[in-house]
């Protein structure tokens, strides 16, 4: 029996079954060390595929497993389950703590982004050294944002997806509050300047707990 032209056309553009799409997404994420956005995943899949639906099934399948499919910013990646993170620690590895100046600068950028250097200095009340910003840029926890459309067109700084990924955050709204930072040993009893002011007009009321 011959195949009509219209039948050939439909078969060429028919998306694979959702179970097969799920396997494709699994293979793509497994092969990539960096998080991939839904659009990036979809460009690697056959025409008509729905990476979003496949991700929903894949994330559900990996719930409770040793690795999970997690969202990092606008991307997705395989990550070790939070309760098993201790297995990945190297006893010989020395923890490198950031200076208080770096922690304050990072916190201000994360909570106030996009923010200029002069705005950081205004919030901290002291000048910001070039070395502090260079360190955070080297760690890839911050990056340059758009320039302000003001005299001098100063550059702004924003937190990166690498920063979110390192601290296991889905987006900036998941940033910990002062109390959580202090409990983690990242702060002493004096909160970084400006964090209590981080909530701006129009933000959801449920963010108030972040700045206790």
Backbone torsions as a table, in degrees:
resi	resn	phi	psi	omega
1	UNK	NA	129.6	-179.0
2	UNK	-79.6	151.9	179.8
3	UNK	-97.3	127.4	179.1
4	UNK	-68.2	150.3	-179.6
5	UNK	-54.6	-39.0	-178.0
6	UNK	-66.9	-32.2	178.6
7	UNK	-67.8	-37.8	177.6
8	UNK	-63.1	-43.3	-179.1
9	UNK	-61.3	-43.0	-178.8
10	UNK	-66.4	-38.9	-178.4
11	UNK	-68.5	-31.2	-179.4
12	UNK	-67.9	-31.3	-174.6
13	UNK	-110.5	12.4	178.2
14	UNK	-79.9	128.6	-179.0
15	UNK	-71.0	150.2	177.1
16	UNK	-64.5	160.0	175.5
17	UNK	-55.8	151.4	-175.5
18	UNK	-60.5	-32.2	178.1
19	UNK	-63.7	-38.5	178.0
20	UNK	-70.9	-37.3	176.4
21	UNK	-62.9	-38.1	178.1
22	UNK	-61.6	-42.1	178.2
23	UNK	-63.9	-38.2	179.4
24	UNK	-63.9	-45.3	179.2
25	UNK	-62.5	-40.9	178.3
26	UNK	-58.8	-45.2	-179.3
27	UNK	-65.9	-40.9	-179.2
28	UNK	-64.0	-47.6	-178.8
29	UNK	-67.2	-36.9	-179.3
30	UNK	-63.4	-33.8	-176.2
31	UNK	-83.6	-11.5	-175.9
32	UNK	-110.3	129.3	178.9
33	UNK	-77.5	-29.5	-178.0
34	UNK	-96.7	148.4	177.4
35	UNK	-59.6	144.5	178.3
36	UNK	-118.6	139.3	177.7
37	UNK	-75.8	165.3	178.3
38	UNK	-58.3	-41.6	-179.5
39	UNK	-63.8	-40.8	179.3
40	UNK	-64.1	-39.0	178.5
41	UNK	-66.4	-44.2	-175.1
42	UNK	-64.6	-31.6	180.0
43	UNK	-66.8	-19.7	-179.7
44	UNK	-93.1	-5.3	-175.6
45	UNK	-102.7	162.9	179.7
46	UNK	-60.4	155.4	180.0
47	UNK	-55.1	136.4	177.6
48	UNK	89.0	-3.8	179.8
49	UNK	-70.0	153.0	178.4
50	UNK	-119.6	92.6	-178.1
51	UNK	-62.5	-33.1	-179.6
52	UNK	-61.7	-47.7	179.1
53	UNK	-66.3	-40.2	179.3
54	UNK	-62.7	-37.8	178.8
55	UNK	-65.5	-38.1	178.4
56	UNK	-59.1	-47.1	179.4
57	UNK	-66.1	-41.2	-177.8
58	UNK	-66.3	-43.1	179.7
59	UNK	-62.8	-39.4	179.3
60	UNK	-65.7	-40.2	-178.6
61	UNK	-65.1	-31.2	-178.2
62	UNK	-92.7	3.8	176.7
63	UNK	-63.4	132.2	178.7
64	UNK	80.3	1.0	179.3
65	UNK	-88.0	177.1	179.5
66	UNK	-69.0	-26.3	173.2
67	UNK	-124.3	149.5	179.7
68	UNK	-124.2	156.2	170.7
69	UNK	-93.2	114.1	-174.4
70	UNK	-117.3	155.3	176.3
71	UNK	-95.0	131.5	178.7
72	UNK	-127.0	106.1	-174.4
73	UNK	62.7	-121.4	177.1
74	UNK	-103.1	15.2	-178.6
75	UNK	-117.9	173.7	179.4
76	UNK	-131.2	148.5	-178.5
77	UNK	-159.8	159.2	171.3
78	UNK	-82.0	132.0	177.2
79	UNK	-139.7	149.2	176.7
80	UNK	-58.7	138.9	177.7
81	UNK	-55.8	136.5	-175.6
82	UNK	-52.1	-38.0	-176.4
83	UNK	-76.1	-8.1	178.7
84	UNK	-108.7	7.5	-178.1
85	UNK	-58.1	-29.6	-177.6
86	UNK	-63.3	-24.0	-180.0
87	UNK	-69.6	-21.2	-176.9
88	UNK	-91.3	-6.4	-176.4
89	UNK	-74.0	143.5	175.0
90	UNK	-104.9	119.7	-175.8
91	UNK	-61.0	-31.1	-176.4
92	UNK	-81.7	-8.8	-176.8
93	UNK	-79.2	127.3	-178.9
94	UNK	-89.9	128.2	179.7
95	UNK	-72.6	128.8	179.6
96	UNK	-99.9	112.5	-178.6
97	UNK	-89.5	141.1	176.1
98	UNK	-75.4	152.1	174.6
99	UNK	-68.7	161.5	179.2
100	UNK	-60.5	-37.7	179.9
101	UNK	-61.6	-40.8	179.7
102	UNK	-68.1	-40.3	179.4
103	UNK	-64.2	-44.5	179.7
104	UNK	-63.1	-43.8	-179.3
105	UNK	-64.9	-43.1	179.0
106	UNK	-63.3	-42.6	-179.8
107	UNK	-63.1	-42.9	-179.7
108	UNK	-63.4	-43.6	179.1
109	UNK	-62.9	-45.0	-177.3
110	UNK	-64.3	-40.1	-174.9
111	UNK	-88.5	-19.1	-175.4
112	UNK	-117.9	2.6	-173.4
113	UNK	-56.9	146.7	-7.0
114	UNK	-76.3	142.5	-175.0
115	UNK	-140.3	142.6	-179.7
116	UNK	-89.3	168.1	179.7
117	UNK	-62.8	-41.5	-179.7
118	UNK	-65.5	-34.1	178.0
119	UNK	-69.3	-37.0	176.1
120	UNK	-62.1	-45.1	-179.5
121	UNK	-65.0	-35.6	178.9
122	UNK	-66.4	-39.8	179.5
123	UNK	-70.5	-43.2	-179.0
124	UNK	-73.5	-30.6	-177.5
125	UNK	86.2	2.2	177.8
126	UNK	-140.3	164.3	-179.3
127	UNK	-72.8	154.9	178.4
128	UNK	-105.4	123.5	-178.8
129	UNK	-73.9	150.8	177.8
130	UNK	-61.7	-33.9	-178.8
131	UNK	-63.6	-36.2	179.9
132	UNK	-64.0	-47.2	179.5
133	UNK	-66.7	-38.3	179.4
134	UNK	-62.2	-39.2	179.9
135	UNK	-63.8	-45.6	-179.2
136	UNK	-67.2	-34.7	176.1
137	UNK	-68.1	-39.3	179.7
138	UNK	-64.4	-38.1	177.6
139	UNK	-72.4	-11.6	-177.3
140	UNK	62.9	31.4	175.7
141	UNK	-91.2	-18.7	173.6
142	UNK	-133.6	161.5	175.7
143	UNK	-148.3	167.9	179.9
144	UNK	-75.2	134.9	176.6
145	UNK	-103.0	-160.2	179.7
146	UNK	-73.3	151.8	176.8
147	UNK	-75.3	145.6	176.0
148	UNK	-71.6	140.5	176.9
149	UNK	-85.9	58.0	179.2
150	UNK	-129.0	167.9	179.4
151	UNK	-50.6	132.4	-178.0
152	UNK	86.2	-14.9	-178.5
153	UNK	43.2	62.1	-178.4
154	UNK	-65.7	146.4	179.0
155	UNK	-77.3	150.9	176.5
156	UNK	-108.6	164.4	177.3
157	UNK	-120.7	142.4	177.6
158	UNK	-136.6	156.3	176.4
159	UNK	-75.9	151.2	-175.0
160	UNK	-102.6	169.3	174.0
161	UNK	-65.8	-30.6	176.9
162	UNK	-62.7	-39.2	176.4
163	UNK	-61.5	-47.3	179.7
164	UNK	-62.2	-43.0	-178.2
165	UNK	-64.4	-41.9	-178.2
166	UNK	-61.0	-38.7	-177.1
167	UNK	-98.7	9.9	175.8
168	UNK	66.1	35.6	-178.4
169	UNK	-103.7	140.7	177.1
170	UNK	-77.5	-40.6	177.0
171	UNK	-157.4	178.9	-174.7
172	UNK	-64.5	-21.6	179.2
173	UNK	-69.7	-14.8	179.2
174	UNK	-91.6	7.4	-179.6
175	UNK	-58.3	139.3	-179.1
176	UNK	-71.5	159.6	175.9
177	UNK	-84.7	175.3	-179.2
178	UNK	-57.8	-41.9	-177.6
179	UNK	-61.7	-41.8	-179.8
180	UNK	-67.2	-39.6	177.4
181	UNK	-63.3	-39.9	-179.9
182	UNK	-67.0	-42.5	179.6
183	UNK	-63.7	-29.3	179.2
184	UNK	-81.5	-2.2	179.0
185	UNK	81.6	12.4	-179.5
186	UNK	-88.7	-14.2	179.9
187	UNK	-133.9	154.3	170.2
188	UNK	-92.1	-162.4	-174.8
189	UNK	-73.8	-8.9	178.7
190	UNK	-101.6	113.8	-177.9
191	UNK	-66.9	150.8	177.7
192	UNK	-59.6	140.1	179.2
193	UNK	-57.2	140.4	173.5
194	UNK	92.2	-18.9	-177.0
195	UNK	-68.1	-35.8	178.3
196	UNK	-69.1	-15.2	-178.9
197	UNK	-100.0	4.2	-168.9
198	UNK	-67.1	-25.4	-179.9
199	UNK	-73.8	130.5	-179.3
200	UNK	-111.5	165.1	-180.0
201	UNK	-57.6	135.5	176.5
202	UNK	96.0	-8.6	179.2
203	UNK	-78.7	155.7	-179.4
204	UNK	-62.8	144.4	-178.7
205	UNK	-65.7	-25.4	-177.0
206	UNK	-71.1	-5.4	176.4
207	UNK	-82.8	-8.1	-175.1
208	UNK	-61.2	-31.7	-179.5
209	UNK	-63.9	-21.7	-179.5
210	UNK	-65.7	-21.6	-171.2
211	UNK	-118.2	26.7	177.9
212	UNK	-62.0	NA	NA
